[in-house]
Amino acid sequence: MPKRTRRRFSREFKLEAVRQLEAGGRLAEVARNLGIDPTVLRRWKTQVSLDPATAFPGNGRERDTADELRRLRKEVAQLRAERDFLKKAAAFFAKDSR
């Protein structure tokens, strides 16, 4: 069985496909004309409707907000661990002083 390679589409191609769909084309018809699966076109339309400016960042790069969110979650986890340690240390030293 031959190995299928994953097709890649440029950001411009995706935006043009969504534009054709929004211009009154039917989903199945536009997808067939472009040679793509209708579910792929539906997913592209959803991505554009959520945030047109950052849709399809390309090359596996995440949006800047996703990177920032990941960094902040990591920082929050570290700060919580430090806070919990300090609470335990304060309780330990308070117990010894009595």
Contacts in CASP RR format, 6 or more apart in sequence:
PFRMAT RR
TARGET T0000
AUTHOR 0000-0000-0000
METHOD contacts of the structure
MODEL  1
MPKRTRRRFSREFKLEAVRQLEAGGRLAEVARNLGIDPTVLRRWKTQVSL
DPATAFPGNGRERDTADELRRLRKEVAQLRAERDFLKKAAAFFAKDSR
9 36 0 8 1.000
11 55 0 8 1.000
11 56 0 8 1.000
11 58 0 8 1.000
14 44 0 8 1.000
14 48 0 8 1.000
14 55 0 8 1.000
14 56 0 8 1.000
15 48 0 8 1.000
15 55 0 8 1.000
15 56 0 8 1.000
17 30 0 8 1.000
17 34 0 8 1.000
17 36 0 8 1.000
17 41 0 8 1.000
17 44 0 8 1.000
18 41 0 8 1.000
18 44 0 8 1.000
18 45 0 8 1.000
18 48 0 8 1.000
20 30 0 8 1.000
20 34 0 8 1.000
21 27 0 8 1.000
21 30 0 8 1.000
21 41 0 8 1.000
21 45 0 8 1.000
22 45 0 8 1.000
27 38 0 8 1.000
27 41 0 8 1.000
27 42 0 8 1.000
28 38 0 8 1.000
30 41 0 8 1.000
31 37 0 8 1.000
31 38 0 8 1.000
31 40 0 8 1.000
31 41 0 8 1.000
34 41 0 8 1.000
44 55 0 8 1.000
44 56 0 8 1.000
47 55 0 8 1.000
47 56 0 8 1.000
48 55 0 8 1.000
51 63 0 8 1.000
54 63 0 8 1.000
54 64 0 8 1.000
54 65 0 8 1.000
57 63 0 8 1.000
END
